[in-house]
Amino acid sequence: MIKEDYQIRGFRMKKYLFLLLILTSMSIYSQKNMKKIINTENAPSPVGPYNQAILTDGTLYVSGQVALDAETKELVRGTIQEETEKVMNNILAILEEVNFKFENVVKTTIFITDMNNFKLINETYGKFFNETTAPARETVEVSALPLGARIEISVIAKSN
């Protein structure tokens, strides 16, 4: 064999090793960043074909939570403040399942059936957040919510 043959073989080997390295890196990255289903017994089970939350790439997407009691599977019926507090505690249980806190929440969406309850909901909701790190948010009035709930909240949280 001549010197050029060894150089060509060396180039091919480097090319294959480089390709192998890229494929291995992609596999490790995709396994690390695959979506992970999050469910906890400390929050109510979903009432449809969805999960409590999905964790992917350090971001937690929490499905809308209503004031269901995880043990009794019954909707908390009381004041709008009691419903809101139950919803927030359900969200907290899901956050804690992945070692997150309310400080990790970057976005919330609140659905309510009566905008006249906005002030009372806001007061209860606000107790769970530090004003300086509170997330972005919108509140939308809707005509109805699942199971006759008056409030539903979904959140997006990000690891630090």
C-alpha positions as CSV (number, residue, x, y, z in Angstrom):
1,M,0.0,0.0,0.0
2,I,1.1,3.5,-0.7
3,K,1.1,6.4,1.6
4,E,-2.0,7.9,-0.1
5,D,-4.0,4.7,0.6
6,Y,-3.4,5.1,4.3
7,Q,-4.4,8.7,4.2
8,I,-7.7,7.8,2.4
9,R,-8.4,5.1,4.9
10,G,-7.6,7.4,7.8
11,F,-10.0,10.0,6.3
12,R,-12.7,7.5,6.0
13,M,-12.2,6.3,9.5
14,K,-12.3,9.8,10.9
15,K,-15.5,10.5,8.8
16,Y,-17.2,7.3,10.3
17,L,-16.0,8.1,13.8
18,F,-17.4,11.7,13.4
19,L,-20.7,10.3,12.1
20,L,-20.9,7.9,15.0
21,L,-20.1,10.6,17.5
22,I,-22.9,12.8,16.1
23,L,-25.5,10.0,16.1
24,T,-24.6,9.1,19.7
25,S,-24.8,12.7,20.8
26,M,-28.2,13.1,19.1
27,S,-29.5,9.9,20.8
28,I,-28.3,11.1,24.3
29,Y,-29.8,14.5,23.7
30,S,-33.2,13.1,22.6
31,Q,-33.4,10.6,25.5
32,K,-32.6,13.4,27.9
33,N,-35.1,15.8,26.4
34,M,-38.0,13.4,25.7
35,K,-41.3,14.2,27.1
36,K,-42.0,12.8,30.5
37,I,-45.5,12.1,31.7
38,I,-46.1,13.6,35.2
39,N,-48.9,12.2,37.4
40,T,-49.2,12.4,41.1
41,E,-51.7,10.9,43.5
42,N,-51.7,14.2,45.4
43,A,-53.7,15.9,42.7
44,P,-56.9,14.7,41.0
45,S,-56.7,12.3,38.1
46,P,-57.5,13.6,34.7
47,V,-61.2,13.5,33.7
48,G,-60.3,12.8,30.0
49,P,-57.6,11.6,27.7
50,Y,-54.8,13.8,29.0
51,N,-52.2,13.8,31.7
52,Q,-51.7,16.1,34.7
53,A,-48.5,17.5,33.2
54,I,-45.8,16.9,30.7
55,L,-42.1,17.7,31.4
56,T,-39.9,18.3,28.4
57,D,-36.6,20.1,28.0
58,G,-36.8,21.6,31.5
59,T,-40.3,23.0,30.9
60,L,-43.4,21.7,32.8
61,Y,-46.8,22.1,31.1
62,V,-49.5,21.6,33.6
63,S,-53.0,20.8,32.3
64,G,-55.9,22.9,33.5
65,Q,-56.8,22.1,37.1
66,V,-60.2,22.5,38.7
67,A,-61.2,22.3,42.3
68,L,-61.4,18.5,42.4
69,D,-60.4,16.7,45.6
70,A,-57.8,14.0,44.8
71,E,-59.2,11.6,47.4
72,T,-62.9,12.0,47.1
73,K,-62.9,12.8,43.3
74,E,-65.6,15.4,44.2
75,L,-65.6,19.0,43.1
76,V,-65.0,21.4,46.1
77,R,-68.2,23.4,46.4
78,G,-67.9,26.5,48.5
79,T,-66.9,30.1,48.0
80,I,-64.9,31.0,44.9
81,Q,-61.9,31.6,47.2
82,E,-62.2,28.0,48.4
83,E,-62.3,26.7,44.8
84,T,-59.4,28.9,43.8
85,E,-57.3,27.7,46.8
86,K,-58.1,24.0,46.0
87,V,-57.0,24.6,42.3
88,M,-53.8,26.2,43.4
89,N,-53.1,23.4,45.9
90,N,-53.6,20.9,43.1
91,I,-51.2,22.8,40.9
92,L,-48.7,22.8,43.8
93,A,-48.9,19.0,44.2
94,I,-48.0,18.6,40.5
95,L,-45.2,21.1,40.7
96,E,-43.8,19.4,43.8
97,E,-43.8,16.0,41.9
98,V,-40.9,17.4,39.8
99,N,-39.4,19.4,42.6
100,F,-40.7,22.7,41.3
101,K,-42.3,25.6,43.2
102,F,-44.5,28.5,42.3
103,E,-41.4,30.5,41.7
104,N,-40.8,28.2,38.7
105,V,-44.1,29.2,37.1
106,V,-43.6,31.5,34.1
107,K,-47.1,31.6,32.7
108,T,-50.7,30.9,33.9
109,T,-54.0,30.9,32.2
110,I,-57.1,31.3,34.3
111,F,-60.6,30.4,33.0
112,I,-63.5,31.7,35.0
113,T,-67.3,31.5,34.5
114,D,-68.0,34.9,36.1
115,M,-65.7,37.9,35.7
116,N,-67.5,39.4,38.7
117,N,-65.4,36.9,40.8
118,F,-62.1,38.3,39.4
119,K,-61.1,40.3,42.5
120,L,-61.8,37.4,44.9
121,I,-59.9,35.0,42.7
122,N,-57.0,37.4,42.3
123,E,-56.7,37.8,46.1
124,T,-56.5,34.0,46.7
125,Y,-54.3,33.4,43.6
126,G,-51.9,36.1,44.7
127,K,-51.2,34.4,48.0
128,F,-49.3,31.6,46.1
129,F,-46.9,34.0,44.3
130,N,-44.2,36.5,45.3
131,E,-45.2,39.7,43.6
132,T,-41.7,40.3,42.2
133,T,-41.5,36.9,40.6
134,A,-45.2,36.4,39.6
135,P,-45.7,34.8,36.2
136,A,-47.3,36.3,33.1
137,R,-51.0,35.6,33.0
138,E,-54.3,36.1,31.4
139,T,-57.8,35.6,32.8
140,V,-60.6,34.7,30.4
141,E,-64.3,34.4,31.1
142,V,-65.9,31.3,29.6
143,S,-69.5,30.1,29.5
144,A,-68.8,26.8,31.2
145,L,-66.0,24.6,32.6
146,P,-65.8,20.8,33.1
147,L,-67.8,19.3,36.0
148,G,-69.5,22.6,36.7
149,A,-66.3,24.2,38.0
150,R,-66.2,28.0,38.3
151,I,-62.5,28.2,37.8
152,E,-59.7,26.3,35.9
153,I,-56.0,27.2,35.9
154,S,-53.2,25.9,33.8
155,V,-49.6,26.8,34.2
156,I,-46.2,26.5,32.5
157,A,-43.2,26.3,34.7
158,K,-39.4,26.2,33.9
159,S,-36.5,24.8,35.8
160,N,-34.0,27.3,37.1
